[in-house]
Amino acid sequence: MKNITLKILYLLFFINLNISFAQDYTFKNYKWEEKPTAFILPESLKNENEIIVDRKIKIEIVVEKNIAKQYYLIHDKIFINSDDAIEQNNKIYLPFGSNESVIKTEARVILKNGKIIKLDKKDIKEEIDEEKGVKYNYFAINGLEKGAIIEKIFMLEENPDLKGKSYRMQSDAPIMQINFELIYPNYLVFKTKGYNGLSEPTIDSETFKDKNILKVNETNVSKLEDDEKYGNWEANIKYFRYKLDQNLNNGAKNLNNFKEFASLVFERYNAELDKKSQKSVDDFCKGISKSNDTQEQIWNIEDKIKKTIAYNSFFDSKENLAEVIKSKQANQSEILALYIAILKHFNIEHQIVFASSRYDVAFDPKFESFENLDDILLYFPVIKKYLTPTEIEYRIPLIPNQLANNNGLFIKSKEFGGVKMGIGEINFITIPGVEITHDVMDIVIDFTKDIENPSITNTISFGGYSALNFQPIKDFAPADQYQTILKSIAENYTIEEEYTSLTTENDGTDFIGKKPFIMKVKFEGKSLIQKAGENYLFSVGKTIGSQMELYQENKRMMPVEIDYPHSYERKITILLPKGVTVKNLEKFNMNFKTDINNKTEAAFISNYKTQAEEIIIENTEYYNIINYPLEHFDSYKAVINAAADFNKIVLVLNK
């Protein structure tokens, strides 16, 4: 979103700020104690790996030469209390990418005997993430020991961040004391909100002349570890949010609001195209297959754009859409403009949706923060489906799951006195359910020719988001590499045995959102057989592939949040020679459910039947919703673990 609305954001800010004098920032000479105070580890924290003894965050809004600037300070003291903490903290990563905004970078280690090791520029090393193409700078710490304290101060100069910003006030380590301060001219008014039990902020208007300090102070903040499976850590920690709301100097109120934002975005993307661009769009549309089915028509539009126009948010802006189509390149603003122009050509009703990841900064409908406008979707009211313009591997109705099950700002057209205007409404972004992400597995295990080496055929149909994990690979990987990847996928169902045959259907982007990805694999099951006297032990449960186990040693702290609703339907047919008997069939009778508000929202149900020399085992597993409250964790865990327990079932065969 940033390169779509960056100018809009600055326009909203600078029009209303109206500052015309210069100031200095208050913590310019901030420094640590020359002789640090001795630290005594509280008995209650003696078993913790590390403790954040003190964390100070200061942000100040000032003006230099009529330009508003922001100064940021973080000062940390971290107590090292284990070998794991030594390993995790032997590098102090610097929180910036360029030296232009750096004012102060200091770090030191206070050993338990009081000796101080000060780190300077010669201790700064460079690390490059080749995969992401990102360079990191860090302090390399030598001689770190248990009982030491790492102290670091970073001070930066930044562009003002007043449209909405969040700060974490909790960590995966306990925090003994954390202090947040926002310092700003006293004619500005900020809106604030704390989450998950955070203390209320206070305003100090006495310490500095003509400045206010907004303070949030917390002590003895318990840790919330980011290690719980199916837990949304970012949504459950204590955090604080603020944004500029008023400027008393000029009477401006309700700054950085969604209403103005929606109006400006609508005007920007609904302006009449120049003749050259309109002709280019019309010509482009001639190459898009036509359909009377609205969803299929949208799919065709999306597929054509994503296969024709290369998207990169860093591409330079072109003069108009004609140049975008000619160059076959588009940045975020341009790709959205192209979609809207083409949707208008086909007369398809649509709305622009601004959203954010629920795993990063969840959208709060009661707090208008531009943090929540970082991603874009298109919504089609007629079919109630979404499209993501910038993700090449997605096709309608699938969108990035982190943007769904969350609120978003929907920008729609409304007519006032014959004039169309854009209005913004906050609505919930739904996600495709189990009817889309529905996997079907059909397994045939044939013992009739050799009881010690059954022939196994496994046909698996992956739907929705499950299929999305596989279908795009064919179009983006070399043929030999794709076969290697298929082999790796198949090994989960052949228990790493070499297969005798492997075929696939509906692989490639042409089938995303349309048809399931189908894999059919055949292999010999001798590795699943173990001789025990006159009996044969057959690990039948392993044929459904490895399953997730959810065993929680410590008390569960977070509610369950999964990526998307999904379901599984499995059928196992066992063909036996005449005269063979089977024991342990009763183990297939399983029934585990999670009921919420008198409705079953997750379940694992399994049973079997026999007919002649056949045993047919069927099970259904489903997760209808994304969020499972903490009080239902035990029943949810039982459903998850039922599949893992099924995976361990062994049949006893006897001639």
Secondary structure, 3 states (H helix, E strand, C coil): CHHHHHHHHHHHHHHHHCCCCCCCCCCCCCCCCCCCCCCCCCHHHCCCCEEEEEEEEEEEEEEECCEEEEEEEEEEEEEECCHHHHHHCCEEECCCCCHHHEEEEEEEEECCCCCEEEECHHHEEEEEECCCCEEEEEEECCCCCCCCEEEEEEEEEECCCCCCEEEECCCCCCEEEEEEEEEEECCEEEEEEEECCCCCCEEECCCCCCEEEEEEEEEEECCCCCCCCCCCHHHHCCEEEEEEEEECCCCECCCCCHHHHHHHHHHHHCCCCCHHHHHHHHHHHCCCCCCCCHHHHHHHHHHHHHHHCEECCCCCCCCCHHHHHHHCEECHHHHHHHHHHHHHHCCCCCEEEEECCCCCCCCCCCCCCHHHHCEEEEEECCCCEEECCCCCCCCCCCCCHHHCCEEEEEEEEEEECCEEEEEEEEEEECCCCCCCCEEEEEEEEECCCCCCCCEEEEEEEECHHHHHCCCCHHHHCCHHHHHHHHHHHHHHHHCCCCEEEEEEECCCHHHCCCCCEEEEEEEECHHHEEEECCEEEECHHHHHCCCCCCCCCCCCCCCEECCCCEEEEEEEEEECCCCCEEECHHHHCEEEEEEECCEEEEEEEEEEEEECCEEEEEEEEEECCCEECHHHHHHHHHHHHHHHHHCCCCEEEEC
